[in-house]
Amino acid sequence: MSFLINGTTFPQTPGAGQCLRTFLRELGHFGVKKGCDAGDCGACTVLLDGEPVHSCLIPAFRAEGRAVTTIEGLGGEDGAHPMQQDFLDAQGFQCGFCTAGMIVTCASLNQAQRTDLGAALKGNICRCTGYRAIEDAIHGRSNAEAHVEAGRAFGRSLPAPAGPDVVRGKARYTFDTQVDGLLHIKLLRSPHAHARIVSIDRSAAMAVPGVHAILTHEDAPSVLTSTARHEKDWMDPEDTRILDDVVRFIGQRVAAVVAESEGAAEEACRRLKVGYEILPALIDPEQAMMPGAPLVHPDRTSANRIADAQRNLVAEIHGEFGDVAAALATSAVTYEATFHSHRVQHAALETHGGLAWLDVSGVLNVRTSTQVPFLTRRALSDIFQLPMDKVRVFCERVGGGFGGKQEMFVEDILALAALKTGRPVKLELTREEQFIATSTRHPMRVHIKAGADARGKLTALQLDVLSNTGAYGNHGPSVMFHAVNESIAVYICPNKRVDGFVVYTNTVPAGAFRGYGLPQTVIAVEAAIDELAKQLNISPYEIRRRNIVRPGDPMLSPPESEYHDVLYGSYGLDQCIDLVERAMQADQPQHELSPDWLTGDGIALTMIDTAPPAGHIADAMIALNDDGGFDLTVGTAEFGNGTSTVHRQIAATVLATTVDRIRLRQSDTAHGGHDTGAYGSTGTFVAGKATEAAAMQLAAELKAAAAGAWLCDVATCTLEGEFVVSGVRRMSFAELAKLAREAGRPLAAHGNSEGTPRSVGFNVQGFRVAVNKGTGEIRILRSVQAADAGVVANPMQCRGQVEGGVAQALGAALYEEMVIDAEGRVTNPKFRDYHLPSFADVPRTEVLFAETSDTIGPLGAKSMSESPYNPVAAALGNAIADATGIRFTAPPFKPDRLFPALHDKFGD
């Protein structure tokens, strides 16, 4: 057989039943991505005789005799296709994992299809952008600034350095490489929510041709750890083993098969015979702490950093300022309600996975999709008792994260298999495994009580929170502490009380997720603020103005924290409220709605600390090259958060050069230094601060070197346009590099940031909605978010982060929901049944920035990737309540959930 791919004939024969996607990737066409293997996401889109198809659904043999065009061949011999250039000009991507398939689809659209992009792009999912930048690309709009003078990069809309490779399908992600002698890992997973493994018969599985090893709990270290990764290990309970003899949720690993092919590994998994002793399972979190409830981890103690295993209690928090009960009793108005937040999947298009091998010097190398390579290296070193210099963990470009890759879900198994077999190994989770076996957002029950006096000043705030961490406690305690902190610390109130419980159940574990607990509590707090305002006939904007913290006010949530390093680096919350109010009141196009539609407005505000407590460390190194450019080394990973762009902007601004002269190396433990990781709103605020420190130190070194050559006072030297200048004397950076080389003293510098003191970021979201009182359908008529990001490092990129955060949060608020049945099984473990937002689902969001400059963050900037998610569900809930007069307390706000209450109030 032969195939014509991108104009070249390949005399190859695909395997029996092989799909076109895997066939193309085997031939080196790595721009064809795997996102779902079910035709749902479009990441694998190619042209077949000029028509876009999902290559994961096409048997490879059906492409024989037909022309196949992948993203790499879209531009032909002339280079970039116009659509590739349009995506580059508009910066129509963030992580970029969906971009190749998206561009191939967009390039095939005719004029009629361009008039209905919702229908035309229904087969292509983007989890990052919110789609506005993609629409800009299709319509030929340019968002990126092409040329920025030396030293003026910060605050400008500069394009991502990886952009040209992303749009051409040349950017390399975790699995975009070919490895000789590669073995494949497949995992046998538990069919039971709770069971003890009493036997594993491997004989039939080992008889499968190509099987090299079958690894069980008997082959793995028994050390207890956590999948969660933090700088401080004490933040997470130690309750997890690589492979355990007790399984605690449906989908947990039972055994790992290592074989010559994925097919052989899968067949061996099917032939493994496992004997289970079924144990009582706990599915309902409300029952977790009841007397007599089944115990998920009965043998764990406080030494494992677990509060009370005999009550299934991972962690608890209690505290009170003032007297809440007395304050509520004397308040002019009060509000009390219970809210429930549900499970949501991160749904990063690149699933968890990695490659591992031992090199000739005996170093364990792990190439993986992670937000935390340095913390993962430390964990592997501890688990396998390896010296740190014998473990290397690194990333290529990462296809989305959203907190889900602040976990170690595959690297430990990869390391075990590589160490046991001595061969390079690969493990790539399927989309179903991503749903049933990684982590989700924490489902929470939040009971709130709130009171205010007749003037609208808050008198009492009380939160009672129950968080379901699932079968393992990864991130459970810290998510809870975060959830009850900034959600009420943003308001001045003399009486506050918090009671929080994090409980185990025999369900898929919860973990780090964008917002880190705040969206689940903010929806209750902001609803209470609105309901108090209604009772007092005060506008929702005014009641917030009367109660928000302002510089000089303490930011307090009980119990009092031992960390007192959160400062008002900049303050723009008042501006954000004003910006949203003006935008919502501004004239807008009228919508043709029948009398069945009810309209309403809603807002919500949030505050977030710009780094986790107890330290978050980043190192950066920068060196002058012979050509006058610079090598910048940082530890942060790029997964659509934009840090690669911002690091170069910071360095170029400090060093009075252009960003193209900054060559970036990142996210590889072999480069030296340390980086806690890109999570907790730290990519710019902490790691960027390290880059700024390194660049400032090198700037001082450059001036000192020039002053030494000129025998002048260093104070007279400045950096201007890639020169050191002193009066009329000018020395180029290339000349300085030559002098330094001849003197045997290379010009280089190191910078460090320890994540303290911390600042705060603010976001305010506004919605205007229409609700059909007969069907429960919701239409979003207007969406506005204002953000205080300090000095905005890259307005185009930051706007995209806000839009993407709003889009992702709207998915969770309107329809995304992981459904768990009575046995603890995820019943919708694929995109088709989960409903990720597509182009047609996402409204355009107007993004506005407060004018502030942070005194702590690099060049006045602070974080803005995580926080835009936080106020969205709360503002939407408030808008729906304003439209209908009904307070819905349990998202997602699906039509069938709204219909019964609407029917009761409005009838047929």
Beta strands, then each sheet from edge to edge (+ up, - down):
strand 1: 3-5
strand 2: 8-10
strand 3: 45-48
strand 4: 51-54
strand 5: 67-69
strand 6: 183-189
strand 7: 195-201
strand 8: 211-215
strand 9: 246-247
strand 10: 253-259
strand 11: 273-278
strand 12: 313-321
strand 13: 333-341
strand 14: 353-358
strand 15: 364-368
strand 16: 391-394
strand 17: 425-428
strand 18: 444-452
strand 19: 458-470
strand 20: 496-504
strand 21: 597-609
strand 22: 618-624
strand 23: 630-634
strand 24: 662-666
strand 25: 718-720
strand 26: 723-726
strand 27: 729-732
strand 28: 748-753
strand 29: 760-772
strand 30: 778-788
strand 31: 846-849
sheet 1: 2+ 1- 5- 3+ 4-
sheet 2: 8+ 10- 6+ 17+ 14- 15+ 16+
sheet 3: 9+ 7- 11+
sheet 4: 12+ 20- 19- 18+ 13-
sheet 5: 21+ 29- 30+ 31+
sheet 6: 24+ 23+ 22- 28+
sheet 7: 25+ 26- 27+
end
